[in-house]
Amino acid sequence: REQTSDAAFGRFLRIALGSASELDYHLMTGRDLGAIPQSDYLPLLSQVIEVRMLLQGLIRRVDAATPKKSAPQRAVAEE
């Protein structure tokens, strides 16, 4: 049961990482269109980068703690 919850947590972390990357893109677009001043953009970008690094580290920890499913063993034909 714990393995399932760890795997689900890992999936949620990857979703959060994708959302952080999407936020990075939206911030860049807002800056490029002039909706976000450079003086606001840089601190926001710094925070997004920090969150992404934290998520990546947490994903590595969860992946290391989650046993991997082994591939099914193929039957070897005897000659």
Stockholm file with secondary structure:
# STOCKHOLM 1.0

chainA/1-79         REQTSDAAFGRFLRIALGSASELDYHLMTGRDLGAIPQSDYLPLLSQVIEVRMLLQGLIRRVDAATPKKSAPQRAVAEE
#=GR chainA/1-79 SS CHHHHHHHHHHHHHHHHHHHHHHHHHHHHHHHTTSSCHHHHHHHHHHHHHHHHHHHHHHHHHHHHSCCCCCCCCCCCCC
#=GC SS_cons        CHHHHHHHHHHHHHHHHHHHHHHHHHHHHHHHTTSSCHHHHHHHHHHHHHHHHHHHHHHHHHHHHSCCCCCCCCCCCCC
//
